[in-house]
Amino acid sequence: MRIRTLGVPALVVALLTAVTPAAAAAATAATAATAATASFGPPVDVATGAVPGAMATGDLNGDGRPDLAVAHPDADRVSTLLGQGATGFRARSVVALGGAPRSVALADVNGDGRRDLVATVVDIALNQVVIALGRGDGRFHAPRVIDLAVNSIPRNLVAADFDGDRDVDLALTLAGREQVQVLRNDGRGRFALGATLAAEPTANNGLTGADLNGDGHVDLVATGGVYGRVVTWLNAGNGTFAPGVWRELWTARNPAVVADFDTDGRVDALVPGAEWGDALYLAGNGDGTFAEERTHFFGQGERNATGGDFDGDGRADLAFGGGYYGVLVVLGNGDGTFQAPITLATPNVPGVPVVDDFTGDGRDDIVVSNDSGLSDVLWFFPTV
């Protein structure tokens, strides 16, 4: 089972928000009738050296443990933190950029078996995608820049094979041009312009990839904006896409999580509200469309969501950031409904959670950045 979050740098190949292989293995032994629980240890402070922004996970040094790439928009750089299991992370390297990184992803773009760094960079005169090839030890070679058109304003990023040639392509939202732009990989980590998809600003808050219609191709989903819309583009498997299918929502929405929440084999979506702690659940029809929405109220002002499996039962769970009291964990029942929320108190308002099995116990853990802009500390919540 894979769980993806729109608006968080998502990798369809080795997803940062996916239920990890270890978690999936543990879930095999769980039965649907068993009521699972999730518990977390006290937060571990992780200093990053600058105010953190977007994050991505992946094994950067080949030790089998997930590591972190952390964007620092105010410092024009990305730092890497190597996972140390339940004790947290240690600093490894810094990649200097020419502008502010807005989104980051870790993917093997040149096929050498090592994770590379991909970031969207925006500044007054910069509209770029920056690629730094991984050395396999948590460090990177000098960054290579892809310059985009003036006023593109690249934001969200998805790395996946969109054209069926078994290398990692890129898709990114261009807020300044009301588009989603696909960049096709030549297999060596060099990219050329691919499909350009119309997406007005109301659908530029989040982007993810998922196989919505079961044909084995990675489709695209965008969501968010003042008027609240979900837009889907079905992939033909060769890097081209069908025209977008738009679905209006009843109020402003934030980036969504897509997963099979009701365990029927179809991809569903859960779209958080702007500030009231509500979320819309959209059951997938298996053809790229969604059934009528159902509203869930979690009630603490949550705005940002990430999917994971925090109790090891194989069902899609949720972690919310941006709430009034801290990170909120909501366990899924496997039928599109959810259990009562669990609050993980944090010393400040948290940003968007990132999840992976950092401790190797078969359950996903949580890392959340400080969203106040006043601290260089991440909080790491290990499952116990």
C-alpha positions as CSV (number, residue, x, y, z in Angstrom):
1,M,0.0,0.0,0.0
2,R,1.3,3.4,-0.9
3,I,0.2,6.7,0.7
4,R,1.0,10.0,-1.0
5,T,0.5,13.6,0.1
6,L,-0.1,16.4,-2.3
7,G,2.1,19.4,-1.6
8,V,4.8,17.5,0.1
9,P,7.7,16.5,-2.1
10,A,6.5,13.1,-3.2
11,L,8.4,10.3,-4.9
12,V,6.4,7.7,-6.7
13,V,9.6,5.7,-6.9
14,A,10.5,5.1,-3.2
15,L,7.8,7.4,-1.8
16,L,8.7,9.6,1.1
17,T,5.2,9.3,2.4
18,A,4.6,5.7,1.5
19,V,4.0,2.9,3.9
20,T,7.5,1.5,4.0
21,P,8.5,-2.0,3.1
22,A,9.1,-2.9,6.7
23,A,5.7,-1.5,7.6
24,A,4.1,-3.4,4.9
25,A,5.7,-6.6,6.0
26,A,4.5,-6.1,9.6
27,A,1.0,-5.4,8.2
28,T,0.9,-8.8,6.6
29,A,0.5,-10.4,10.0
30,A,-2.2,-8.0,11.1
31,T,-5.9,-8.9,10.7
32,A,-8.6,-6.4,9.8
33,A,-10.6,-7.3,12.9
34,T,-7.8,-6.3,15.3
35,A,-8.1,-2.9,16.8
36,A,-4.5,-1.5,16.6
37,T,-3.1,1.4,18.5
38,A,-0.2,3.8,18.0
39,S,2.1,5.3,20.6
40,F,5.0,7.7,20.2
41,G,8.0,8.5,22.4
42,P,8.8,12.1,23.4
43,P,10.0,14.3,20.6
44,V,13.7,14.4,19.8
45,D,15.0,17.8,18.9
46,V,17.0,17.8,15.6
47,A,19.0,21.0,14.9
48,T,19.3,21.9,11.3
49,G,21.3,25.1,11.3
50,A,18.6,27.2,9.6
51,V,14.9,27.5,9.6
52,P,13.6,24.3,7.9
53,G,11.0,24.1,5.2
54,A,10.0,21.3,2.8
55,M,11.5,17.9,3.5
56,A,12.0,14.6,1.7
57,T,13.2,11.1,2.9
58,G,15.3,8.4,1.3
59,D,18.4,6.3,2.0
60,L,21.3,8.6,1.0
61,N,24.2,6.5,2.2
62,G,23.2,2.9,1.5
63,D,22.8,1.8,5.2
64,G,19.2,0.8,4.8
65,R,17.9,3.6,7.0
66,P,15.9,6.6,5.7
67,D,17.7,9.9,5.8
68,L,16.3,13.5,5.4
69,A,16.8,16.3,2.9
70,V,15.7,19.6,4.4
71,A,15.1,22.8,2.4
72,H,16.0,26.1,4.0
73,P,14.3,28.8,2.0
74,D,15.7,31.7,4.0
75,A,19.2,30.4,3.7
76,D,19.1,29.4,0.0
77,R,20.3,25.8,0.7
78,V,19.3,22.2,1.4
79,S,20.9,20.2,4.2
80,T,21.0,16.4,4.7
81,L,20.6,14.6,7.9
82,L,21.5,10.9,8.2
83,G,19.1,8.7,10.1
84,Q,20.4,7.1,13.3
85,G,17.4,5.0,14.2
86,A,15.4,5.9,17.3
87,T,18.1,8.4,18.5
88,G,17.4,10.8,15.6
89,F,19.7,12.2,13.0
90,R,23.2,13.6,12.4
91,A,24.1,16.4,10.1
92,R,26.0,15.3,6.9
93,S,26.2,17.9,4.1
94,V,24.9,21.2,2.8
95,V,24.0,22.0,-0.8
96,A,24.2,25.7,-1.6
97,L,21.6,27.0,-4.1
98,G,21.2,30.3,-5.9
99,G,17.8,31.0,-4.5
100,A,15.1,29.7,-2.1
101,P,14.2,26.0,-2.4
102,R,10.4,25.5,-2.3
103,S,10.2,21.7,-2.8
104,V,12.6,18.9,-2.6
105,A,12.7,15.2,-3.6
106,L,15.2,12.4,-3.5
107,A,15.3,10.1,-6.5
108,D,17.9,8.2,-8.6
109,V,17.7,10.3,-11.8
110,N,20.8,9.0,-13.5
111,G,20.3,5.2,-12.8
112,D,23.4,4.6,-10.8
113,G,21.6,3.3,-7.7
114,R,22.2,6.4,-5.6
115,R,19.6,8.9,-4.5
116,D,20.0,12.3,-6.1
117,L,18.6,15.7,-4.9
118,V,16.0,17.5,-6.9
119,A,14.7,20.9,-5.8
120,T,12.6,23.7,-7.2
121,V,14.2,27.1,-6.6
122,V,12.5,30.5,-6.8
123,D,13.9,34.0,-6.2
124,I,13.4,37.5,-7.7
125,A,15.0,36.5,-11.0
126,L,15.2,32.7,-10.6
127,N,12.8,30.0,-11.8
128,Q,14.8,26.8,-11.6
129,V,14.9,23.1,-11.1
130,V,18.2,22.2,-9.4
131,I,19.7,18.7,-9.6
132,A,22.6,17.5,-7.5
133,L,23.8,13.9,-8.1
134,G,24.3,11.8,-5.1
135,R,27.7,10.4,-4.1
136,G,26.2,7.6,-2.1
137,D,27.4,8.8,1.3
138,G,25.0,11.6,2.0
139,R,27.0,14.1,0.0
140,F,26.3,15.5,-3.5
141,H,28.2,16.6,-6.6
142,A,27.9,20.3,-7.7
143,P,24.3,21.2,-8.5
144,R,23.2,21.4,-12.2
145,V,20.5,24.0,-13.0
146,I,17.5,23.8,-15.4
147,D,16.3,27.3,-16.1
148,L,12.6,27.7,-16.6
149,A,10.7,30.4,-18.3
150,V,10.5,33.8,-16.6
151,N,7.8,34.1,-13.9
152,S,7.2,30.3,-13.9
153,I,7.4,30.2,-10.1
154,P,7.9,26.4,-9.7
155,R,6.5,25.0,-6.5
156,N,5.5,21.4,-6.0
157,L,7.5,18.5,-7.4
158,V,6.8,14.8,-8.2
159,A,9.4,12.4,-9.4
160,A,8.1,9.3,-11.3
161,D,8.4,7.4,-14.6
162,F,5.7,9.2,-16.6
163,D,6.7,7.9,-20.1
164,G,7.3,4.2,-19.4
165,D,11.0,4.1,-20.2
166,R,12.0,3.1,-16.6
167,D,13.8,6.3,-15.7
168,V,12.6,9.0,-13.3
169,D,10.9,12.0,-14.9
170,L,9.7,15.1,-13.1
171,A,6.4,17.0,-12.9
172,L,6.1,20.4,-11.2
173,T,3.5,23.0,-10.7
174,L,4.2,26.4,-12.3
175,A,2.2,28.8,-10.2
176,G,3.1,31.8,-12.3
177,R,1.9,30.2,-15.6
178,E,-1.1,28.2,-14.2
179,Q,0.4,25.0,-15.5
180,V,1.8,21.6,-14.5
181,Q,5.0,21.0,-16.5
182,V,6.5,17.5,-17.2
183,L,10.2,17.2,-17.7
184,R,11.3,14.0,-19.4
185,N,14.5,12.2,-18.4
186,D,17.0,10.9,-21.0
187,G,18.1,8.2,-18.5
188,R,21.3,10.1,-17.6
189,G,19.7,12.7,-15.4
190,R,19.2,15.3,-18.1
191,F,15.8,16.6,-18.8
192,A,13.8,18.1,-21.7
193,L,10.3,19.7,-21.7
194,G,7.5,17.2,-21.9
195,A,3.7,17.6,-21.6
196,T,2.3,20.9,-20.4
197,L,-1.0,20.7,-18.5
198,A,-3.4,23.5,-17.9
199,A,-3.9,24.1,-14.1
200,E,-5.3,27.5,-13.0
201,P,-4.0,28.8,-9.7
202,T,-6.8,27.2,-7.7
203,A,-5.1,23.8,-8.5
204,N,-1.5,24.8,-7.8
205,N,-1.2,24.2,-4.1
206,G,-0.4,20.5,-4.2
207,L,0.6,17.8,-6.7
208,T,1.1,14.1,-6.5
209,G,1.3,11.0,-8.6
210,A,-0.8,7.8,-8.3
211,D,-2.3,5.1,-10.5
212,L,-5.9,6.3,-10.3
213,N,-7.4,3.9,-12.9
214,G,-5.4,0.7,-12.4
215,D,-3.6,0.7,-15.8
216,G,-0.1,0.7,-14.3
217,H,0.7,4.3,-15.3
218,V,1.4,7.1,-12.9
219,D,-1.4,9.7,-13.2
220,L,-1.3,13.2,-11.7
221,V,-3.5,14.9,-9.1
222,A,-3.5,18.6,-8.1
223,T,-5.6,20.2,-5.5
224,G,-6.0,23.3,-3.3
225,G,-6.6,27.0,-3.9
226,V,-9.0,29.6,-2.8
227,Y,-12.0,27.9,-4.5
228,G,-11.1,24.4,-3.6
229,R,-10.6,22.1,-6.6
230,V,-9.3,18.6,-7.3
231,V,-7.9,18.1,-10.8
232,T,-6.8,14.7,-12.2
233,W,-4.9,14.0,-15.4
234,L,-4.8,10.3,-16.6
235,N,-1.5,9.2,-18.1
236,A,-1.5,7.4,-21.4
237,G,1.8,5.7,-20.4
238,N,4.0,7.5,-22.9
239,G,4.3,10.8,-21.2
240,T,1.1,12.3,-22.6
241,F,-2.0,12.9,-20.5
242,A,-5.8,13.2,-21.1
243,P,-7.3,16.6,-20.5
244,G,-7.8,17.4,-16.8
245,V,-11.0,16.4,-15.0
246,W,-12.0,19.1,-12.5
247,R,-14.0,18.6,-9.4
248,E,-15.2,21.6,-7.4
249,L,-15.1,21.5,-3.6
250,W,-17.3,23.6,-1.4
251,T,-14.6,25.7,0.3
252,A,-10.9,26.4,0.2
253,R,-8.8,23.2,0.5
254,N,-5.2,22.4,1.3
255,P,-2.9,19.8,-0.3
256,A,-4.5,16.3,-0.1
257,V,-3.4,12.8,0.8
258,V,-4.2,10.0,-1.7
259,A,-4.4,6.4,-0.5
260,D,-6.7,3.4,-0.4
261,F,-8.5,4.4,2.8
262,D,-11.4,2.0,2.4
263,T,-9.2,-1.0,1.2
264,D,-11.3,-1.6,-1.9
265,G,-8.2,-1.5,-4.2
266,R,-9.0,2.0,-5.5
267,V,-7.2,5.2,-4.7
268,D,-9.1,7.7,-2.5
269,A,-8.3,11.2,-1.5
270,L,-8.6,13.1,1.8
271,V,-8.4,16.9,1.4
272,P,-7.9,19.0,4.6
273,G,-9.7,22.3,5.0
274,A,-8.1,25.7,5.4
275,E,-8.3,26.2,9.2
276,W,-11.3,24.6,10.9
277,G,-10.0,21.1,11.4
278,D,-12.3,19.6,8.8
279,A,-11.3,17.3,5.9
280,L,-13.2,16.1,2.8
281,Y,-13.0,12.3,2.1
282,L,-13.4,11.4,-1.6
283,A,-13.8,7.7,-2.4
284,G,-12.1,6.7,-5.6
285,N,-14.2,5.2,-8.4
286,G,-11.2,3.4,-9.9
287,D,-11.4,5.4,-13.2
288,G,-9.7,8.7,-12.1
289,T,-12.9,10.2,-10.7
290,F,-14.2,10.4,-7.1
291,A,-17.5,9.8,-5.5
292,E,-19.4,12.3,-3.4
293,E,-17.4,13.8,-0.6
294,R,-17.9,13.1,3.0
295,T,-16.8,15.5,5.7
296,H,-14.7,14.5,8.7
297,F,-14.2,17.0,11.6
298,F,-11.0,16.5,13.6
299,G,-11.4,19.9,15.3
300,Q,-8.0,21.4,16.1
301,G,-7.4,23.7,13.2
302,E,-5.3,21.1,11.2
303,R,-4.2,22.3,7.8
304,N,-1.5,20.0,6.5
305,A,-1.7,16.2,6.2
306,T,0.6,13.3,5.5
307,G,-0.3,9.6,5.2
308,G,1.5,6.7,6.8
309,D,0.9,3.5,8.8
310,F,1.6,4.3,12.4
311,D,0.2,1.1,14.1
312,G,1.5,-1.5,11.6
313,D,-2.0,-2.8,10.6
314,G,-1.6,-2.1,6.9
315,R,-4.4,0.5,6.9
316,A,-3.8,4.1,5.8
317,D,-3.5,6.5,8.7
318,L,-3.0,10.3,8.8
319,A,-0.7,12.8,10.5
320,F,-1.8,16.4,10.6
321,G,0.3,19.5,11.2
322,G,-0.7,23.1,11.6
323,G,-3.1,22.5,14.4
324,Y,-3.5,24.6,17.6
325,Y,-1.9,22.1,20.0
326,G,0.5,20.0,17.9
327,V,0.7,17.1,15.5
328,L,-2.5,15.1,15.3
329,V,-2.4,11.4,14.5
330,V,-5.6,9.8,13.2
331,L,-5.7,6.0,12.7
332,G,-7.7,4.6,9.8
333,N,-10.3,1.9,10.2
334,G,-9.8,0.6,6.7
335,D,-13.4,1.5,5.6
336,G,-13.0,5.3,5.0
337,T,-13.6,6.2,8.6
338,F,-11.1,7.1,11.3
339,Q,-10.6,6.7,15.0
340,A,-10.4,9.5,17.6
341,P,-7.3,11.6,17.1
342,I,-4.2,11.4,19.1
343,T,-2.4,14.7,19.9
344,L,1.4,14.8,20.0
345,A,2.2,18.0,21.9
346,T,4.9,20.1,20.3
347,P,6.6,23.2,21.7
348,N,5.6,25.3,18.8
349,V,3.1,25.3,15.8
350,P,4.3,22.5,13.5
351,G,4.6,22.5,9.8
352,V,3.9,19.7,7.3
353,P,4.8,16.2,8.8
354,V,7.0,13.8,6.9
355,V,6.8,10.1,7.7
356,D,9.0,7.0,7.2
357,D,10.1,4.0,9.2
358,F,13.1,5.8,10.7
359,T,13.5,3.3,13.6
360,G,13.1,0.1,11.6
361,D,10.3,-1.3,13.7
362,G,7.8,-1.7,10.9
363,R,5.8,1.4,11.9
364,D,6.1,4.8,10.4
365,D,7.5,7.6,12.5
366,I,7.0,11.3,12.2
367,V,9.3,14.3,11.6
368,V,7.8,17.8,11.6
369,S,9.3,21.2,10.9
370,N,8.8,24.3,12.9
371,D,6.3,26.5,11.0
372,S,6.8,29.7,13.0
373,G,10.0,30.8,11.1
374,L,11.7,31.3,14.5
375,S,13.6,28.1,15.1
376,D,16.1,25.8,13.3
377,V,14.8,22.7,15.1
378,L,12.9,19.7,13.7
379,W,10.9,17.4,16.0
380,F,11.2,13.7,15.6
381,F,8.5,11.5,17.0
382,P,9.5,7.8,17.1
383,T,6.9,5.1,17.5
384,V,7.3,3.0,20.6
